[in-house]
Amino acid sequence: MPLSDSNLETQVPHWNPSNSPQKNNSQRGGSHHQTTYRRPVQAEKLEEIDRNSRSPGHSNGRSPNSPAQPRPDGTSQPPALEHNLIKNGSGPMEQNVQPPAPPEPERGFMPVLKNRNFLVLWSGQVFSQLADKVYLVLMIGLVASRFQAEGQSISGWVSAIMVAFTIPAVLLGSLAGALTDRWSKKGILVSTNLVRGIFVLSLPLLLFLSEGFHLGTLPLGFALMLMVTFVVSTLTQFFAPAEQAVIPLILERRLLLPANSLYTTTMMASVIVGFAVGEPLLAIADRTFAHIGDGVGIGKELVVGGSYCIAGVLLLMMKTGEKPDPPDTEYPHIFEDIRDGWNYLSNHQRIKSALIQLVILFSIFAALAVLAVRLAEVIPTLRTDQFGFLLAAAGAGMGAGAALLGHFGQHISHRRLSLFGSIGMALSLGSLSLFGGQLWAALGLITVLGVFASFVGVPMQTTIQAETPEEMRGKVFGLQNNAINIALTLPLALAGVAESMFGLQVVLLSLGAIAIAGGVYSWYISETETHASSQQPE
């Protein structure tokens, strides 16, 4: 029978200290006798208000700040009581209040590109990467037009340029990374681009002033080109770790994968543009700026040096939120910093395994750059000097794979992506060893190889960025840059020798076995660390 206002006093006792449940229980001791209490009328009234307020078109017309409402016993109820009961979770309506569902986060590249600082960094990377890839084309063009004698092979000149470009990459990567942790990352990115641009733009003047002079048997102009190449490569060793270290400063962790995907896409596009259209681009620039410098032809230097300078100016607008160290900060010896980087990698197996996979990945592609010449030779419909089409297919595949990861890879674990990519690379290389003599099969398989390679490279780079603390990023990325440069150098010398000794099929199958071994190793390390962390007491 419902409780009416008239019998409220008889069925619902007033509370007083003498009949509180705590006191009665202490008096009863172990008795199982229970007293039944009916809920106050105002609780039932609130339920009725709740039901009415949820009915279509109904409004109770009263806000928490409206005047006090009379109770059944004639006293007044505080105006905000109903509101407070609901707000504090003590009223009967609390179970009906559902918090709004969080919005589904955006996927793909758009949330990354909406970040102004990343957009500036990425725009600077486009110009800087283009200049990097076209720089060697510029050097070869200058050698051919100024120093190569008629009928003379250009290989010796180009080899000297490559040595000058490679020495800083092999020797200075770790040192540059350690110094990057001590200096402003933004300052490094801006200054390295501007100084590289100035050196490249000074080449026409240096070559003009040195014309007719020799350094021993070496033309002075060529010696100056080697010096400029060495400086540009040295500055690049500082730019690379600073670029990788600044990405986690300006982006949330969840956006690192699409950011690295976008960077990989841009890098692969710059490789294709640099090697495929670099020479025509520079030739067009020379014709366009032929009226400058009395027809000397400085358009090539303007394109490359200008791209570096544009990148530096763009990066001036980036804000990284870095806090400079106090002026009186005392730093340890630089070699102690390098040793700290090695120790950090040794004690963090997941980062070390990611770095090992990146080294394996770049080693495979460096070897493929050499083997592509042999592949072009055995394909009947392709000339040997057209091996660049095969490398362009690999670059296109990596770009496509990185774009797929940017859109769909954020909800897949990095270790699964890496293992899947390693298996796919192994299958692609194995198939290439069997069907590499057919043009379209070779192009398709190399493209697929590039797609799977991005499934390894992008997640592993993201893992290193996400799990390395800010104060160690320069050291770690410097070591990574150093290791990758060595990985790019050794296979160039060994792949050709191995192919001549064991044959193309055996070398391709061996590369596939190395790829899958790296993926399994990374999976095992990740699983071991995950299991160990789950066993630790909370």
Secondary structure, DSSP 8 states (H G I E B T S, - for coil): ----STTHHHHS----GGG-HHHHHHHHTT----------HHHHHHHHHHHHHTSTT------TTS--EE-TTS-EE-TTHHHHHHHTT-SGGGGG-----------SSHHHHTSHHHHHHHHHHHHHHHHHHHHHHHHHHHHHHHT--TT--SHHHHHHHHHHHHHHHHHSHHHHHHHHTTS-HHHHHHHHHHHHHHHHHTHHHHHHHTTT-EETTEEHHHHHHHHHHHHHHHHHHHHHHHHHHHHHHHS-GGGHHHHHHHHHHHHHHHHHHHHHSHHHHHHHHHHHTTTTTTTT--HHHHHHHHHHHHHHHHHTT---------TT-----HHHHHHHHHHHHHH-HHHHHHHHHHHHHHHHHHHHHHHHHHHHHHSTTS-GGGTHHHHHHHHHHHHHHHHHHHHH-TTS-HHHHHHHHHHHHHHHHHHHHHHTTSHHHHHHHHHHHHHHHHHHHHHHHHHHHHHS-GGGHHHHHHHHHHHHHHHHHHHHHHHHHHHHHH-HHHHHHHHHHHHHHHHHHHHHHHHHHHHHHHHS--
